[in-house]
Amino acid sequence: MKTIVPDIFKYTDYRKFLADTFRLARRTDVDFTIKGFTEDLGLAERGHLYQILWGKRNVSAEMSLRITKLLKLNKKDTIYFEYLVVWQRAKSKLVQDEYFERLCSMNPRLKRMRKKLNRKRRLGR
C-alpha cells in the first residue's frame, strides 16, 4: 500500500480515519484491496475489519500497531492513532480524560471541541 493517508490530526474517531484512508487508497492505488489489507493485518476474513469500521469490534493494542506499521505512519501519527484507540475504547472516565488530555497535547484544536466531543461520547455516537 502506498503511504498516502489523510491528515490524522483532523480526526477524533480512528474508525473514520481508517475508512477515509481506505477510500483514498482505492482512488490512488489500483492494487489496493480491503481483502489484501485484511490479509496483511493477519486477519482471517474481511468481516472482522468491517466490524471494526462499523463499531461492532474494537482494535486491540496489537492490532493498532499492525495498522500503523502497514499504513507506514510516522512516530507522531502512530502515537496519536494509538491514543485515539485507547480513548475510544475506555470505559472509565479517568482513562477517557487522561487520553483526551494526551490527544489535546498533540492536537490543540481538540480543546475547543471538548464539550462537543464529551457530549458525543456520553450519547454513544
C-alpha positions as CSV (number, residue, x, y, z in Angstrom):
1,M,0.0,0.0,0.0
2,K,1.2,3.5,-0.8
3,T,1.7,5.8,2.1
4,I,-0.9,8.3,1.1
5,V,-3.1,8.8,4.1
6,P,-5.3,11.7,5.2
7,D,-4.1,14.1,8.0
8,I,-4.8,12.1,11.1
9,F,-5.0,15.2,13.3
10,K,-8.3,16.1,11.6
11,Y,-9.9,13.0,13.2
12,T,-11.4,12.2,16.6
13,D,-12.5,8.8,15.5
14,Y,-10.0,6.2,14.4
15,R,-12.7,4.3,12.5
16,K,-13.5,7.3,10.4
17,F,-9.7,7.8,9.8
18,L,-9.4,4.2,8.6
19,A,-12.5,4.4,6.4
20,D,-11.2,7.6,4.7
21,T,-7.7,6.1,4.4
22,F,-9.2,3.1,2.6
23,R,-11.3,5.3,0.3
24,L,-8.2,7.4,-0.6
25,A,-6.1,4.2,-1.1
26,R,-8.7,2.8,-3.5
27,R,-8.6,6.0,-5.6
28,T,-4.8,6.3,-5.7
29,D,-3.5,2.7,-5.7
30,V,-5.0,0.4,-8.3
31,D,-3.6,-2.6,-6.4
32,F,-5.3,-1.8,-3.1
33,T,-8.0,-4.1,-1.8
34,I,-9.6,-4.5,1.5
35,K,-9.0,-8.2,1.2
36,G,-5.3,-7.7,0.8
37,F,-5.2,-5.2,3.7
38,T,-7.0,-7.7,5.9
39,E,-4.6,-10.4,5.0
40,D,-1.6,-8.1,5.6
41,L,-3.0,-7.4,9.1
42,G,-3.2,-11.2,9.8
43,L,-7.0,-11.3,10.0
44,A,-8.8,-14.4,8.8
45,E,-11.6,-12.6,7.0
46,R,-12.7,-9.2,5.8
47,G,-15.7,-9.3,8.0
48,H,-13.5,-8.7,11.1
49,L,-12.2,-5.5,9.5
50,Y,-15.7,-4.3,8.6
51,Q,-16.9,-5.0,12.1
52,I,-14.1,-2.7,13.4
53,L,-15.1,0.0,10.9
54,W,-18.8,-0.3,11.8
55,G,-18.1,-0.1,15.6
56,K,-19.0,-3.7,16.3
57,R,-15.5,-4.6,17.4
58,N,-12.6,-2.6,18.8
59,V,-9.0,-2.5,17.8
60,S,-6.6,-4.2,20.2
61,A,-3.3,-2.6,21.1
62,E,-1.5,-5.2,18.9
63,M,-3.9,-4.6,16.0
64,S,-3.3,-0.8,16.4
65,L,0.4,-1.3,16.0
66,R,-0.1,-3.6,12.9
67,I,-2.3,-1.0,11.3
68,T,0.1,1.9,11.9
69,K,3.0,-0.1,10.5
70,L,1.0,-1.2,7.5
71,L,0.0,2.4,6.8
72,K,3.6,3.5,7.4
73,L,2.6,6.2,9.8
74,N,5.4,8.3,11.3
75,K,6.0,8.2,15.1
76,K,3.8,11.2,16.0
77,D,0.9,9.9,13.8
78,T,1.3,6.5,15.3
79,I,1.1,7.8,18.9
80,Y,-2.0,9.9,18.0
81,F,-3.7,6.9,16.4
82,E,-3.0,4.7,19.5
83,Y,-4.3,7.5,21.8
84,L,-7.5,7.6,19.7
85,V,-7.9,3.9,20.0
86,V,-7.4,3.8,23.8
87,W,-9.6,6.9,24.3
88,Q,-12.5,5.5,22.3
89,R,-12.2,2.1,24.0
90,A,-12.0,3.4,27.5
91,K,-14.9,2.6,29.9
92,S,-13.5,4.6,32.8
93,K,-14.0,8.4,32.9
94,L,-10.5,8.6,34.4
95,V,-8.9,6.8,31.4
96,Q,-11.1,8.8,29.0
97,D,-10.0,12.1,30.5
98,E,-6.3,11.1,30.6
99,Y,-6.2,10.1,27.0
100,F,-8.2,13.1,25.9
101,E,-5.6,15.3,27.5
102,R,-2.9,13.4,25.7
103,L,-4.8,13.9,22.4
104,C,-5.2,17.6,23.2
105,S,-1.5,18.0,23.9
106,M,-0.8,16.7,20.4
107,N,-3.7,18.5,18.7
108,P,-4.7,21.8,20.3
109,R,-7.8,22.1,18.1
110,L,-9.4,19.4,20.3
111,K,-9.6,21.7,23.3
112,R,-12.1,23.9,21.5
113,M,-14.1,20.8,20.7
114,R,-14.1,19.3,24.2
115,K,-17.7,19.9,25.1
116,K,-19.0,18.7,21.8
117,L,-16.8,15.5,22.0
118,N,-17.7,14.8,25.6
119,R,-21.4,15.1,24.8
120,K,-21.0,12.8,21.7
121,R,-19.2,10.2,23.9
122,R,-21.9,10.3,26.5
123,L,-24.6,9.8,23.9
124,G,-22.7,6.9,22.3
125,R,-22.5,8.4,18.8
